[in-house]
Amino acid sequence: GETTSGGWGHRIDKSIALGMLRADLTEPGTTVEVEIFGERFRAIVQKDEPLWDPKNERLRA
């Protein structure tokens, strides 16, 4: 696959990346590796829905 963009997910307090994967790797929960500037990182495929904090545990006033 190929990563098309990435950044910090402030609401979930984790790095996120958007990209394209082979169809057989798109099941949520599938573990893949992402290479960023020559270093490999473990990544987990998420559901195709917004990443957010449903319990508002990170709510800031």
C-alpha positions in Angstrom: 0.0 0.0 0.0 0.9 3.6 0.1 0.5 6.3 2.8 -1.0 9.5 1.3 -1.1 11.7 4.4 -0.6 11.7 8.2 -0.6 13.7 11.3 -1.4 13.8 15.0 -4.9 12.9 16.1 -5.5 15.4 18.9 -8.8 13.8 20.0 -7.4 10.3 20.2 -3.8 11.3 21.2 -2.2 9.1 18.6 -0.6 9.4 15.2 -2.9 8.7 12.3 -2.2 8.1 8.6 -4.5 7.9 5.5 -3.5 5.7 2.7 -4.3 2.9 0.2 -4.0 -0.8 1.0 -4.6 -4.0 -1.0 -8.1 -5.2 -0.6 -7.1 -8.2 1.5 -5.6 -5.9 4.2 -8.6 -3.6 4.7 -10.4 -5.6 7.5 -10.5 -3.4 10.7 -8.1 -4.7 13.2 -5.5 -5.9 10.7 -2.0 -5.1 11.7 0.3 -3.6 9.0 3.6 -1.7 8.9 4.0 1.9 7.8 7.4 3.2 6.7 8.1 6.8 7.5 11.5 8.3 6.6 13.0 4.8 6.4 11.7 3.7 9.9 8.9 1.1 10.2 6.0 1.5 12.5 3.2 -0.9 13.5 -0.3 0.3 12.4 -3.8 -1.1 12.9 -6.4 -0.7 10.2 -9.4 1.2 11.6 -13.1 1.3 10.6 -14.0 3.7 7.8 -15.6 6.2 10.2 -14.4 9.3 12.1 -11.8 8.7 14.9 -13.0 10.5 18.0 -13.5 10.3 21.7 -17.1 9.0 22.2 -16.9 9.3 26.1 -15.5 12.8 25.9 -12.6 11.7 28.2 -10.3 14.2 26.6 -12.8 17.0 26.7 -11.1 20.3 27.4 -12.7 23.5 28.6 
